[in-house]
Amino acid sequence: MPEDFYFAYGYNGKTATRLYRFINGNFERFSPEAKAWEADPGQSRIFVGEDLDYEEITEEQANKITVLV
């Protein structure tokens, strides 16, 4: 199984427009409204080929980000 990782779009060190993680083979998006991770299986189709648009980050960085969208 692929390694777990976190990634953010529009990341500037403190905020991000979108925040995702790949955990146990599943994509999840952080919902700022719910303040919780929500399943987002559709991200797997978008993720491929977008490596110039996002930044891979650590779990610790992800826990400190304010998500704007």
VMD Tcl script that builds the backbone (N, CA, C; Angstrom):
set m [mol new atoms 207]
animate dup $m
set s [atomselect $m all]
$s set {name element resname resid chain x y z} {
  {N N MET 1 A 0.852 -1.184 0.000}
  {CA C MET 1 A 0.000 0.000 0.000}
  {C C MET 1 A 0.895 1.244 0.000}
  {N N PRO 2 A 0.493 2.293 -0.738}
  {CA C PRO 2 A 1.291 3.528 -0.774}
  {C C PRO 2 A 1.425 4.163 0.610}
  {N N GLU 3 A 2.480 4.932 0.757}
  {CA C GLU 3 A 2.751 5.616 2.017}
  {C C GLU 3 A 1.758 6.758 2.241}
  {N N ASP 4 A 1.363 6.976 3.488}
  {CA C ASP 4 A 0.475 8.082 3.843}
  {C C ASP 4 A 1.202 9.411 3.657}
  {N N PHE 5 A 0.468 10.451 3.252}
  {CA C PHE 5 A 1.065 11.773 3.116}
  {C C PHE 5 A -0.009 12.850 3.165}
  {N N TYR 6 A 0.430 14.083 3.363}
  {CA C TYR 6 A -0.430 15.263 3.407}
  {C C TYR 6 A 0.012 16.206 2.301}
  {N N PHE 7 A -0.941 16.972 1.743}
  {CA C PHE 7 A -0.573 17.971 0.744}
  {C C PHE 7 A -1.578 19.113 0.760}
  {N N ALA 8 A -1.094 20.289 0.377}
  {CA C ALA 8 A -1.906 21.505 0.445}
  {C C ALA 8 A -1.793 22.284 -0.852}
  {N N TYR 9 A -2.878 22.900 -1.240}
  {CA C TYR 9 A -2.912 23.803 -2.390}
  {C C TYR 9 A -2.903 25.229 -1.861}
  {N N GLY 10 A -2.156 26.103 -2.527}
  {CA C GLY 10 A -2.104 27.505 -2.117}
  {C C GLY 10 A -1.468 27.700 -0.755}
  {N N TYR 11 A -0.535 26.856 -0.407}
  {CA C TYR 11 A 0.105 26.882 0.914}
  {C C TYR 11 A 1.161 27.982 0.971}
  {N N ASN 12 A 1.091 28.810 2.023}
  {CA C ASN 12 A 2.083 29.875 2.194}
  {C C ASN 12 A 2.806 29.796 3.538}
  {N N GLY 13 A 2.679 28.683 4.218}
  {CA C GLY 13 A 3.329 28.509 5.510}
  {C C GLY 13 A 2.373 28.644 6.686}
  {N N LYS 14 A 1.261 29.343 6.476}
  {CA C LYS 14 A 0.269 29.518 7.544}
  {C C LYS 14 A -1.136 29.151 7.092}
  {N N THR 15 A -1.442 29.402 5.822}
  {CA C THR 15 A -2.773 29.104 5.306}
  {C C THR 15 A -2.665 28.277 4.032}
  {N N ALA 16 A -3.784 27.693 3.649}
  {CA C ALA 16 A -3.875 26.947 2.395}
  {C C ALA 16 A -5.298 27.082 1.870}
  {N N THR 17 A -5.442 27.041 0.559}
  {CA C THR 17 A -6.785 27.100 0.005}
  {C C THR 17 A -7.502 25.765 0.152}
  {N N ARG 18 A -6.757 24.672 0.058}
  {CA C ARG 18 A -7.308 23.324 0.258}
  {C C ARG 18 A -6.260 22.459 0.933}
  {N N LEU 19 A -6.714 21.558 1.792}
  {CA C LEU 19 A -5.809 20.673 2.521}
  {C C LEU 19 A -6.325 19.248 2.404}
  {N N TYR 20 A -5.430 18.349 1.994}
  {CA C TYR 20 A -5.784 16.944 1.797}
  {C C TYR 20 A -4.798 16.039 2.513}
  {N N ARG 21 A -5.232 14.803 2.666}
  {CA C ARG 21 A -4.317 13.764 3.136}
  {C C ARG 21 A -4.694 12.464 2.450}
  {N N PHE 22 A -3.698 11.594 2.338}
  {CA C PHE 22 A -3.873 10.253 1.793}
  {C C PHE 22 A -3.516 9.315 2.927}
  {N N ILE 23 A -4.518 8.692 3.518}
  {CA C ILE 23 A -4.339 7.854 4.705}
  {C C ILE 23 A -4.954 6.477 4.450}
  {N N ASN 24 A -4.184 5.450 4.689}
  {CA C ASN 24 A -4.662 4.069 4.530}
  {C C ASN 24 A -5.305 3.829 3.170}
  {N N GLY 25 A -4.734 4.429 2.123}
  {CA C GLY 25 A -5.238 4.210 0.775}
  {C C GLY 25 A -6.436 5.056 0.385}
  {N N ASN 26 A -6.811 6.030 1.212}
  {CA C ASN 26 A -7.979 6.862 0.938}
  {C C ASN 26 A -7.624 8.348 0.987}
  {N N PHE 27 A -8.204 9.123 0.049}
  {CA C PHE 27 A -8.038 10.576 0.075}
  {C C PHE 27 A -9.095 11.192 0.974}
  {N N GLU 28 A -8.678 12.186 1.763}
  {CA C GLU 28 A -9.594 12.935 2.615}
  {C C GLU 28 A -9.279 14.417 2.472}
  {N N ARG 29 A -10.311 15.258 2.545}
  {CA C ARG 29 A -10.145 16.706 2.492}
  {C C ARG 29 A -10.552 17.281 3.843}
  {N N PHE 30 A -9.784 18.266 4.301}
  {CA C PHE 30 A -10.125 18.914 5.557}
  {C C PHE 30 A -11.223 19.931 5.300}
  {N N SER 31 A -12.317 19.834 6.054}
  {CA C SER 31 A -13.430 20.769 5.951}
  {C C SER 31 A -13.304 21.807 7.057}
  {N N PRO 32 A -13.054 23.087 6.690}
  {CA C PRO 32 A -12.943 24.104 7.740}
  {C C PRO 32 A -14.264 24.347 8.453}
  {N N GLU 33 A -15.392 24.144 7.764}
  {CA C GLU 33 A -16.698 24.330 8.406}
  {C C GLU 33 A -16.934 23.288 9.494}
  {N N ALA 34 A -16.654 22.033 9.161}
  {CA C ALA 34 A -16.860 20.935 10.114}
  {C C ALA 34 A -15.664 20.751 11.046}
  {N N LYS 35 A -14.525 21.372 10.681}
  {CA C LYS 35 A -13.280 21.204 11.431}
  {C C LYS 35 A -12.938 19.718 11.576}
  {N N ALA 36 A -13.089 19.010 10.443}
  {CA C ALA 36 A -12.861 17.559 10.452}
  {C C ALA 36 A -12.439 17.108 9.056}
  {N N TRP 37 A -11.803 15.947 9.015}
  {CA C TRP 37 A -11.423 15.333 7.752}
  {C C TRP 37 A -12.638 14.596 7.198}
  {N N GLU 38 A -12.885 14.757 5.881}
  {CA C GLU 38 A -14.010 14.100 5.224}
  {C C GLU 38 A -13.502 13.326 4.022}
  {N N ALA 39 A -14.076 12.168 3.779}
  {CA C ALA 39 A -13.678 11.342 2.633}
  {C C ALA 39 A -13.847 12.122 1.342}
  {N N ASP 40 A -12.882 11.998 0.444}
  {CA C ASP 40 A -12.940 12.665 -0.862}
  {C C ASP 40 A -12.291 11.764 -1.911}
  {N N PRO 41 A -12.957 10.641 -2.239}
  {CA C PRO 41 A -12.360 9.695 -3.183}
  {C C PRO 41 A -12.138 10.289 -4.573}
  {N N GLY 42 A -12.886 11.318 -4.949}
  {CA C GLY 42 A -12.717 11.954 -6.247}
  {C C GLY 42 A -11.380 12.645 -6.395}
  {N N GLN 43 A -10.724 12.970 -5.307}
  {CA C GLN 43 A -9.423 13.635 -5.364}
  {C C GLN 43 A -8.389 12.765 -6.061}
  {N N SER 44 A -8.549 11.463 -6.043}
  {CA C SER 44 A -7.577 10.593 -6.693}
  {C C SER 44 A -7.503 10.872 -8.197}
  {N N ARG 45 A -8.610 11.243 -8.822}
  {CA C ARG 45 A -8.598 11.566 -10.254}
  {C C ARG 45 A -7.932 12.910 -10.500}
  {N N ILE 46 A -8.118 13.862 -9.606}
  {CA C ILE 46 A -7.569 15.205 -9.761}
  {C C ILE 46 A -6.081 15.214 -9.430}
  {N N PHE 47 A -5.687 14.473 -8.428}
  {CA C PHE 47 A -4.323 14.484 -7.897}
  {C C PHE 47 A -3.279 14.152 -8.951}
  {N N VAL 48 A -3.558 13.189 -9.804}
  {CA C VAL 48 A -2.591 12.743 -10.794}
  {C C VAL 48 A -2.279 13.891 -11.759}
  {N N GLY 49 A -1.017 14.246 -11.860}
  {CA C GLY 49 A -0.588 15.275 -12.786}
  {C C GLY 49 A -0.620 16.692 -12.250}
  {N N GLU 50 A -1.004 16.885 -11.012}
  {CA C GLU 50 A -1.080 18.229 -10.440}
  {C C GLU 50 A 0.098 18.549 -9.532}
  {N N ASP 51 A 1.180 17.822 -9.630}
  {CA C ASP 51 A 2.267 17.984 -8.675}
  {C C ASP 51 A 2.894 19.372 -8.696}
  {N N LEU 52 A 2.632 20.187 -9.696}
  {CA C LEU 52 A 3.124 21.565 -9.689}
  {C C LEU 52 A 2.188 22.494 -8.923}
  {N N ASP 53 A 0.970 22.039 -8.645}
  {CA C ASP 53 A -0.048 22.877 -8.016}
  {C C ASP 53 A -0.132 22.739 -6.501}
  {N N TYR 54 A 0.406 21.693 -5.937}
  {CA C TYR 54 A 0.312 21.481 -4.492}
  {C C TYR 54 A 1.708 21.317 -3.899}
  {N N GLU 55 A 1.751 21.400 -2.576}
  {CA C GLU 55 A 3.006 21.190 -1.858}
  {C C GLU 55 A 2.803 20.059 -0.858}
  {N N GLU 56 A 3.671 19.069 -0.911}
  {CA C GLU 56 A 3.599 17.991 0.065}
  {C C GLU 56 A 4.130 18.517 1.391}
  {N N ILE 57 A 3.390 18.252 2.466}
  {CA C ILE 57 A 3.725 18.778 3.784}
  {C C ILE 57 A 3.690 17.651 4.805}
  {N N THR 58 A 4.149 17.945 6.007}
  {CA C THR 58 A 4.127 16.957 7.083}
  {C C THR 58 A 2.791 17.025 7.830}
  {N N GLU 59 A 2.522 16.015 8.605}
  {CA C GLU 59 A 1.317 16.017 9.431}
  {C C GLU 59 A 1.351 17.182 10.413}
  {N N GLU 60 A 2.516 17.488 10.963}
  {CA C GLU 60 A 2.650 18.595 11.911}
  {C C GLU 60 A 2.301 19.924 11.237}
  {N N GLN 61 A 2.776 20.130 10.003}
  {CA C GLN 61 A 2.426 21.347 9.271}
  {C C GLN 61 A 0.920 21.396 9.004}
  {N N ALA 62 A 0.351 20.272 8.613}
  {CA C ALA 62 A -1.079 20.207 8.333}
  {C C ALA 62 A -1.916 20.587 9.546}
  {N N ASN 63 A -1.448 20.199 10.724}
  {CA C ASN 63 A -2.192 20.495 11.946}
  {C C ASN 63 A -2.167 21.981 12.308}
  {N N LYS 64 A -1.263 22.747 11.706}
  {CA C LYS 64 A -1.132 24.176 12.022}
  {C C LYS 64 A -1.749 25.078 10.972}
  {N N ILE 65 A -2.176 24.531 9.850}
  {CA C ILE 65 A -2.673 25.332 8.732}
  {C C ILE 65 A -4.098 25.820 8.983}
  {N N THR 66 A -4.358 27.054 8.602}
  {CA C THR 66 A -5.721 27.568 8.537}
  {C C THR 66 A -6.181 27.377 7.098}
  {N N VAL 67 A -7.250 26.601 6.904}
  {CA C VAL 67 A -7.753 26.338 5.568}
  {C C VAL 67 A -8.776 27.405 5.213}
  {N N LEU 68 A -8.595 28.025 4.051}
  {CA C LEU 68 A -9.413 29.162 3.661}
  {C C LEU 68 A -10.702 28.790 2.927}
  {N N VAL 69 A -10.719 27.654 2.258}
  {CA C VAL 69 A -11.908 27.280 1.460}
  {C C VAL 69 A -12.497 26.002 2.010}
}
mol reanalyze $m
mol bondsrecalc $m
mol representation Tube
mol addrep $m
